[in-house]
């Protein structure tokens, strides 16, 4: 939204399914507008629509809008002046949003004895099982008295080789080995984001990003998405207007939507990063899980002078239990993060790094096996949904580990509560929304064993029928 007058139509389009949920309509409208203010989509000085206009556009009474605006004014988020209308308060830009529990916590909160359709824990390929079973650590490395916080030199060289093979020129000095991709993301956010800073991300994104930024006192501004992923035109507007500290993107098999950003858009993201000097975290954790074999090189290959930080891991395509990840960045930033890493936990487990070397030596075949396994599991999920959830819709992903399914009516959050009573745990839009949740999607991982997935979807179907009957 542009600074100045905000039309009722544009505001209504960004509110999502705010009418669903708990509390009065006025309270829910107030919460939805507050989320846009905290997320930076509504800026200090922006004038909100007149009460009557917003009421007509959102199909509620004028009294509902009046009460919502009054609640926002009481909270100091807006100012109401006779003859000037309702404007976003000037202090809103520097205010730190109220503390709330991390969204990612919900993905690890499956109820006891419930089927867990919250997390994407992939199946282990047969080759990975064989490599793990036959692994013999190199004792000259395993018995080192200490190790570099950036990772074993031989592993960093191996990772750099993989980047070079895919078309991204890389040196070992650009690699930092971490305990999983999430630690890499957290290290970067801690180094580059401070209180009051704005971070850009897809409007639906991995909660590990939003939670990390929130812990630093920053705010995540969601960029609208299209059927192909991030809306690059909207990204350019946000970069110019908000001057963000960081951009976090997941362009290939995006989690949770499964979208794949086209080549021209990928190149433009790199161009914008270089033009505006905005560092970019590119999450490529599931990029290699591709059902059609299409895996483009990283954004860093699009423009070498763009400040792109690439994050990857073995966890999603080899073994989820092996917490080995890495990032590729400018050597100066890597040295800075190396020091922060040393303060956090000294270094990455040497035995884990040695096992990762065996898996990385077979990375291409492991990714192919993993892709075949989960493409078959996706087909099973689609068949199950046709039987138990025939009125739901979803665009089939071309890779990744989950399906982003749209409800025809109702609230995803409310459905998740009903599903819990049927013994299946699922996550809705709220767990992944950067600001206001559209509350109309459920993420369904297709990583569980076949019999577990079948029973889970059957239970979800029963929950949906019960919930829909109440609408």
C-alpha positions as CSV (number, residue, x, y, z in Angstrom):
1,X,0.0,0.0,0.0
2,X,1.2,3.5,-0.8
3,X,1.6,6.2,1.8
4,X,-1.3,8.5,2.1
5,X,-4.9,7.6,1.6
6,X,-5.7,3.9,1.7
7,X,-8.8,2.9,-0.2
8,X,-11.4,0.6,1.3
9,X,-10.9,-1.9,-1.5
10,X,-7.1,-2.2,-1.1
11,X,-7.4,-2.5,2.7
12,X,-10.1,-5.2,2.4
13,X,-7.9,-7.1,0.0
14,X,-5.0,-7.3,2.5
15,X,-7.2,-8.3,5.5
16,X,-7.6,-11.9,4.6
17,X,-10.4,-14.0,6.1
18,X,-10.5,-11.8,9.2
19,X,-14.2,-12.5,9.8
20,X,-13.4,-16.1,10.8
21,X,-12.1,-16.8,14.3
22,X,-12.9,-16.0,17.9
23,X,-14.2,-12.7,19.4
24,X,-16.5,-10.1,18.0
25,X,-16.3,-8.8,14.4
26,X,-15.0,-5.5,15.7
27,X,-12.3,-7.2,17.7
28,X,-11.2,-9.3,14.7
29,X,-11.2,-6.3,12.4
30,X,-9.1,-4.4,14.9
31,X,-6.6,-7.3,15.2
32,X,-6.3,-7.6,11.4
33,X,-5.6,-3.9,10.9
34,X,-3.1,-4.0,13.8
35,X,-1.3,-6.8,12.1
36,X,-0.9,-4.8,9.0
37,X,0.5,-1.9,11.0
38,X,2.9,-4.0,12.9
39,X,4.0,-5.7,9.7
40,X,4.8,-2.4,8.0
41,X,2.1,-2.6,5.3
42,X,0.3,0.3,6.9
43,X,2.8,3.1,7.7
44,X,2.7,6.2,10.0
45,X,0.5,8.9,8.4
46,X,-1.5,6.5,6.2
47,X,-5.2,7.5,6.3
48,X,-7.6,4.6,6.7
49,X,-10.8,4.4,4.8
50,X,-13.9,6.2,6.0
51,X,-16.0,4.0,8.3
52,X,-18.9,3.9,6.0
53,X,-16.8,3.0,3.0
54,X,-14.9,0.2,4.7
55,X,-18.2,-1.1,6.2
56,X,-19.7,-1.3,2.7
57,X,-16.7,-3.0,1.2
58,X,-16.4,-5.6,3.9
59,X,-20.1,-6.2,4.3
60,X,-20.3,-5.3,8.0
61,X,-22.2,-2.6,9.8
62,X,-20.7,0.9,10.2
63,X,-20.8,0.3,14.0
64,X,-18.4,-2.6,13.6
65,X,-15.8,-0.4,11.9
66,X,-16.4,2.4,14.4
67,X,-15.7,0.0,17.3
68,X,-12.6,-1.4,15.5
69,X,-11.1,2.0,14.9
70,X,-11.9,3.0,18.5
71,X,-10.0,-0.1,19.7
72,X,-7.0,0.8,17.5
73,X,-7.0,4.3,18.8
74,X,-7.1,3.1,22.4
75,X,-4.1,1.0,21.7
76,X,-2.2,4.0,20.3
77,X,-2.0,2.5,16.8
78,X,-4.1,5.1,15.1
79,X,-5.1,8.8,15.7
80,X,-8.6,10.1,15.1
81,X,-9.0,13.8,14.3
82,X,-12.1,15.7,13.4
83,X,-12.0,16.6,9.7
84,X,-8.8,14.5,9.1
85,X,-10.1,11.0,9.5
86,X,-8.3,8.1,11.0
87,X,-4.5,7.9,10.4
88,X,-1.9,5.4,11.5
89,X,-0.1,6.9,14.5
90,X,3.4,8.3,14.0
91,X,4.9,6.1,16.7
92,X,3.8,2.9,15.0
93,X,6.9,2.6,12.9
94,X,9.3,2.3,15.8
95,X,7.0,0.3,18.1
96,X,8.0,-3.3,18.7
97,X,5.0,-5.6,18.2
98,X,3.7,-7.2,21.3
99,X,5.3,-10.5,22.2
100,X,3.6,-13.6,21.0
101,X,4.6,-17.2,21.1
102,X,6.8,-18.3,18.2
103,X,4.7,-19.5,15.3
104,X,7.1,-22.4,14.7
105,X,6.2,-23.8,18.1
106,X,2.8,-24.9,16.7
107,X,4.6,-27.3,14.2
108,X,6.1,-29.3,17.1
109,X,2.9,-29.5,19.2
110,X,1.2,-32.6,18.0
111,X,-1.1,-34.0,20.6
112,X,-0.1,-37.4,22.3
113,X,-1.5,-40.3,20.3
114,X,-2.5,-38.0,17.4
115,X,-1.3,-38.5,13.8
116,X,1.3,-35.8,13.1
117,X,0.6,-34.0,9.9
118,X,2.4,-30.9,11.2
119,X,6.0,-31.5,10.3
120,X,7.8,-32.4,7.0
121,X,10.0,-35.3,8.2
122,X,11.0,-37.0,4.9
123,X,11.5,-40.7,4.3
124,X,15.2,-41.8,4.2
125,X,16.3,-43.1,0.8
126,X,17.7,-46.6,0.7
127,X,21.0,-45.3,-0.4
128,X,21.2,-43.1,2.6
129,X,20.5,-46.0,4.9
130,X,23.3,-48.0,3.2
131,X,25.8,-45.1,3.5
132,X,24.9,-44.5,7.2
133,X,25.3,-48.2,7.9
134,X,28.7,-48.5,6.1
135,X,30.1,-45.2,7.4
136,X,33.6,-45.4,8.8
137,X,34.9,-42.1,10.1
138,X,38.3,-40.8,9.1
139,X,40.1,-41.1,12.4
140,X,42.7,-38.4,11.6
141,X,39.9,-35.9,11.4
142,X,37.6,-37.4,14.1
143,X,40.5,-37.3,16.7
144,X,41.4,-33.7,16.1
145,X,41.7,-31.9,19.5
146,X,39.6,-28.9,18.1
147,X,37.9,-27.8,15.0
148,X,37.2,-24.6,13.1
149,X,33.8,-23.0,14.0
150,X,33.3,-22.6,10.3
151,X,33.5,-26.4,9.7
152,X,36.1,-28.9,8.6
153,X,38.2,-27.6,5.8
154,X,37.7,-30.7,3.7
155,X,33.8,-30.5,4.1
156,X,33.8,-26.8,3.2
157,X,35.8,-27.6,0.0
158,X,33.3,-30.4,-0.8
159,X,30.3,-28.1,-0.4
160,X,32.1,-25.4,-2.5
161,X,32.6,-28.1,-5.2
162,X,28.8,-28.8,-5.2
163,X,28.0,-25.1,-5.7
164,X,30.5,-24.8,-8.5
165,X,29.1,-27.9,-10.2
166,X,25.6,-26.3,-10.2
167,X,26.9,-23.1,-11.7
168,X,27.6,-20.9,-8.6
169,X,31.3,-20.0,-8.4
170,X,32.3,-20.6,-4.7
171,X,35.4,-20.9,-2.6
172,X,35.7,-22.7,0.8
173,X,36.1,-19.3,2.4
174,X,32.5,-18.6,1.5
175,X,31.1,-21.6,3.4
176,X,30.1,-21.8,7.0
177,X,28.9,-25.2,8.3
178,X,26.1,-25.2,10.8
179,X,23.8,-27.4,12.9
180,X,21.1,-27.4,10.3
181,X,19.6,-24.8,8.0
182,X,17.7,-23.1,10.8
183,X,20.8,-22.3,12.7
184,X,22.2,-20.7,9.5
185,X,19.1,-18.5,9.2
186,X,19.2,-17.5,12.8
187,X,22.9,-16.6,12.6
188,X,22.3,-14.3,9.7
189,X,19.2,-12.7,11.2
190,X,21.1,-12.1,14.5
191,X,23.9,-10.4,12.6
192,X,21.9,-8.2,10.2
193,X,18.6,-7.4,12.0
194,X,18.1,-5.1,15.0
195,X,15.1,-3.7,16.9
196,X,12.7,-1.8,14.6
197,X,14.3,-3.2,11.3
198,X,12.0,-4.4,8.6
199,X,12.6,-7.8,6.9
200,X,10.9,-8.7,3.7
201,X,9.6,-12.2,3.0
202,X,6.9,-14.0,1.1
203,X,3.5,-13.2,2.7
204,X,3.3,-17.0,3.4
205,X,6.6,-18.2,4.6
206,X,8.5,-20.6,6.9
207,X,7.9,-19.5,10.6
208,X,11.6,-20.0,11.4
209,X,12.2,-16.7,9.6
210,X,9.4,-14.7,11.2
211,X,10.2,-16.1,14.7
212,X,14.0,-15.3,14.3
213,X,13.2,-11.7,13.2
214,X,10.7,-11.3,16.1
215,X,13.3,-12.3,18.7
216,X,15.5,-9.5,17.4
217,X,12.7,-6.9,17.7
218,X,12.3,-6.6,14.0
219,X,9.1,-6.9,11.9
220,X,8.5,-9.1,8.8
221,X,6.7,-7.4,5.9
222,X,4.9,-9.9,3.7
223,X,5.3,-9.5,0.0
224,X,2.2,-10.7,-2.0
225,X,2.6,-13.9,-3.9
226,X,1.3,-15.1,-7.3
227,X,0.7,-18.6,-8.6
228,X,4.5,-18.7,-9.4
229,X,5.7,-17.4,-6.0
230,X,7.0,-14.0,-4.9
231,X,5.4,-11.0,-6.7
232,X,8.6,-9.3,-7.9
233,X,6.9,-6.0,-8.8
234,X,5.6,-5.7,-5.3
235,X,9.0,-6.6,-4.0
236,X,10.6,-3.7,-5.8
237,X,8.0,-1.3,-4.4
238,X,8.7,-2.6,-0.9
239,X,12.5,-2.3,-1.3
240,X,12.2,1.3,-2.4
241,X,9.7,2.3,0.3
242,X,10.7,0.3,3.4
243,X,14.5,0.2,3.0
244,X,14.6,-3.3,4.6
245,X,17.5,-4.8,6.5
246,X,17.1,-8.2,4.8
247,X,15.0,-10.2,2.3
248,X,14.3,-13.8,3.1
249,X,13.0,-15.9,0.1
250,X,12.3,-19.6,-0.6
251,X,12.1,-19.4,-4.4
252,X,12.2,-23.1,-5.5
253,X,9.5,-25.4,-4.1
254,X,8.6,-22.8,-1.5
255,X,7.5,-23.9,1.9
256,X,4.6,-24.1,2.4
257,X,3.0,-23.1,-1.0
258,X,5.2,-25.3,-3.2
259,X,5.6,-22.5,-5.8
260,X,8.6,-22.3,-8.1
261,X,9.8,-18.8,-9.1
262,X,10.4,-18.5,-12.9
263,X,13.9,-17.8,-14.2
264,X,13.2,-14.2,-15.2
265,X,11.8,-13.4,-11.8
266,X,14.8,-15.1,-10.1
267,X,17.2,-12.9,-12.1
268,X,15.2,-9.8,-11.2
269,X,15.4,-10.6,-7.5
270,X,19.2,-10.8,-7.7
271,X,19.2,-7.5,-9.7
272,X,17.1,-5.8,-7.1
273,X,19.3,-7.0,-4.3
274,X,22.3,-5.6,-6.0
275,X,20.6,-2.3,-6.9
276,X,19.3,-1.6,-3.4
277,X,22.1,-3.3,-1.5
278,X,19.6,-5.5,0.4
279,X,21.1,-8.8,1.7
280,X,19.1,-11.9,0.6
281,X,18.7,-15.2,2.4
282,X,17.9,-17.8,-0.2
283,X,16.5,-21.0,1.5
284,X,17.3,-24.0,-0.8
285,X,16.6,-26.7,1.7
286,X,14.1,-28.5,-0.6
287,X,15.2,-27.1,-3.9
288,X,16.7,-30.5,-4.9
289,X,13.5,-32.4,-4.2
290,X,12.3,-31.9,-7.8
291,X,9.7,-34.2,-9.5
292,X,10.6,-33.0,-13.0
293,X,14.4,-32.8,-12.4
294,X,14.4,-29.0,-12.7
295,X,16.8,-27.5,-10.1
296,X,18.2,-24.0,-11.1
297,X,21.4,-22.7,-9.6
298,X,21.2,-20.4,-6.7
299,X,20.3,-16.7,-6.9
300,X,24.0,-16.0,-6.2
301,X,24.7,-17.3,-9.7
302,X,22.4,-14.8,-11.3
303,X,24.5,-11.8,-10.3
304,X,27.8,-12.4,-8.5
305,X,27.8,-8.9,-6.9
306,X,24.4,-9.3,-5.4
307,X,24.6,-9.8,-1.6
308,X,22.9,-13.3,-1.6
309,X,23.3,-15.7,1.3
310,X,22.4,-19.3,0.3
311,X,21.2,-21.7,3.0
312,X,21.1,-25.5,2.5
313,X,21.0,-28.7,4.5
314,X,21.2,-32.5,4.1
315,X,18.2,-33.0,6.4
316,X,15.4,-32.9,3.8
317,X,17.0,-35.1,1.1
318,X,19.2,-37.5,3.0
319,X,18.4,-37.9,6.7
320,X,16.3,-35.6,8.9
321,X,18.2,-36.8,12.0
322,X,21.5,-35.5,10.8
323,X,21.6,-31.8,11.7
324,X,24.2,-30.6,9.1
325,X,23.5,-27.4,7.2
326,X,25.6,-24.6,5.7
327,X,25.5,-21.2,4.2
328,X,27.3,-19.6,1.3
329,X,28.0,-15.9,1.7
330,X,30.6,-13.2,1.1
331,X,33.9,-14.2,2.9
332,X,33.7,-11.1,5.1
333,X,30.3,-12.0,6.4
334,X,31.4,-15.6,6.9
335,X,34.2,-14.5,9.1
336,X,31.8,-12.3,11.1
337,X,29.3,-15.2,11.4
338,X,32.2,-17.6,12.3
339,X,32.8,-15.5,15.4
340,X,29.1,-15.4,16.4
341,X,29.0,-19.2,15.8
342,X,31.9,-19.7,18.2
343,X,30.0,-17.9,20.9
344,X,26.8,-19.8,20.3
345,X,28.1,-23.4,20.4
346,X,31.8,-23.5,19.5
347,X,31.5,-25.7,16.3
348,X,29.5,-28.4,14.5
349,X,29.9,-32.0,15.7
350,X,32.9,-33.6,13.9
351,X,31.4,-37.1,13.6
352,X,28.3,-35.5,12.1
353,X,30.4,-33.6,9.6
354,X,32.3,-36.7,8.6
355,X,29.0,-38.6,8.0
356,X,27.7,-35.7,6.0
357,X,30.8,-35.9,3.7
358,X,29.8,-39.5,2.8
359,X,26.2,-38.4,2.0
360,X,27.4,-35.3,0.0
361,X,29.5,-37.5,-2.2
362,X,26.3,-39.1,-3.4
363,X,24.1,-36.0,-3.2
364,X,22.7,-36.2,-6.8
365,X,21.5,-39.8,-6.5
366,X,20.2,-39.2,-3.0
367,X,18.1,-36.3,-4.2
368,X,16.8,-38.3,-7.2
369,X,15.8,-41.2,-4.9
370,X,14.1,-38.8,-2.4
371,X,12.3,-37.1,-5.2
372,X,10.9,-40.4,-6.5
373,X,9.8,-41.4,-3.0
374,X,7.9,-38.2,-2.4
375,X,6.4,-37.9,-5.8
376,X,4.8,-41.3,-5.3
377,X,3.6,-40.1,-1.8
378,X,2.1,-37.0,-3.3
379,X,0.1,-39.1,-5.7
380,X,-1.2,-41.1,-2.8
381,X,-2.2,-37.9,-1.0
382,X,-4.0,-36.6,-4.0
383,X,-6.0,-39.9,-4.3
384,X,-6.8,-39.8,-0.6
385,X,-8.0,-36.2,-0.8
386,X,-10.2,-37.0,-3.8
387,X,-11.9,-39.5,-1.5
388,X,-12.0,-37.7,1.8
389,X,-11.7,-34.0,0.9
390,X,-13.2,-33.8,-2.6
391,X,-14.2,-30.1,-2.3
392,X,-10.7,-28.9,-1.3
393,X,-8.4,-27.5,-4.0
394,X,-4.6,-27.4,-4.4
395,X,-2.1,-26.7,-7.1
396,X,0.1,-29.8,-7.4
397,X,3.7,-28.9,-6.5
398,X,6.5,-29.8,-8.8
399,X,8.8,-30.6,-5.9
400,X,9.1,-30.2,-2.1
401,X,7.5,-32.1,0.7
402,X,4.0,-30.6,1.3
403,X,0.7,-29.6,-0.4
404,X,-0.9,-26.2,0.3
405,X,-4.6,-27.1,0.3
406,X,-7.3,-24.5,0.1
407,X,-10.6,-24.8,2.1
408,X,-13.7,-23.8,0.1
409,X,-15.2,-22.1,3.1
410,X,-14.6,-21.6,6.8
411,X,-11.5,-21.0,9.0
412,X,-8.4,-23.2,8.8
413,X,-7.6,-22.4,12.5
414,X,-11.1,-23.5,13.5
415,X,-10.8,-26.7,11.4
416,X,-7.4,-27.5,13.0
417,X,-9.1,-27.4,16.5
418,X,-11.8,-29.8,15.3
419,X,-9.2,-32.1,13.7
420,X,-7.4,-32.3,17.0
421,X,-10.5,-33.9,18.5
422,X,-10.4,-36.5,15.7
423,X,-6.8,-37.4,16.5
424,X,-4.9,-35.6,13.7
425,X,-2.7,-32.5,14.1
426,X,-2.5,-30.0,11.2
427,X,-1.2,-26.5,10.7
428,X,-3.2,-23.7,9.0
429,X,-2.4,-20.4,7.4
430,X,-1.8,-18.6,10.7
431,X,1.4,-20.7,11.3
432,X,2.9,-19.5,8.0
433,X,1.5,-15.9,7.5
434,X,4.0,-13.1,7.7
435,X,1.3,-10.7,8.9
436,X,-2.4,-11.2,8.5
437,X,-3.4,-14.8,8.0
438,X,-5.8,-15.5,5.2
439,X,-7.0,-18.4,7.4
440,X,-8.0,-20.4,4.3
441,X,-5.3,-23.0,3.8
442,X,-3.9,-26.1,5.5
443,X,-0.4,-27.4,4.9
444,X,-0.4,-31.2,4.4
445,X,3.1,-32.9,4.3
446,X,3.3,-36.0,2.2
447,X,6.2,-37.5,4.2
448,X,4.5,-39.9,6.6
449,X,4.5,-43.6,5.9
450,X,1.7,-44.6,3.5
451,X,-0.6,-46.2,6.2
452,X,-0.1,-43.2,8.5
453,X,-0.9,-40.7,5.8
454,X,-4.0,-42.7,4.7
455,X,-5.4,-42.8,8.3
456,X,-4.5,-39.1,8.9
457,X,-6.4,-37.9,5.8
458,X,-9.3,-40.1,6.7
459,X,-9.5,-38.5,10.1
460,X,-9.1,-35.0,8.6
461,X,-11.9,-35.8,6.2
462,X,-14.1,-36.7,9.1
463,X,-13.2,-33.5,11.0
464,X,-13.9,-31.5,7.9
465,X,-17.4,-33.0,7.5
466,X,-18.1,-32.2,11.2
467,X,-16.8,-28.7,10.9
468,X,-18.6,-27.8,7.6
469,X,-21.9,-28.9,9.1
470,X,-21.6,-26.0,11.6
471,X,-21.1,-23.3,8.9
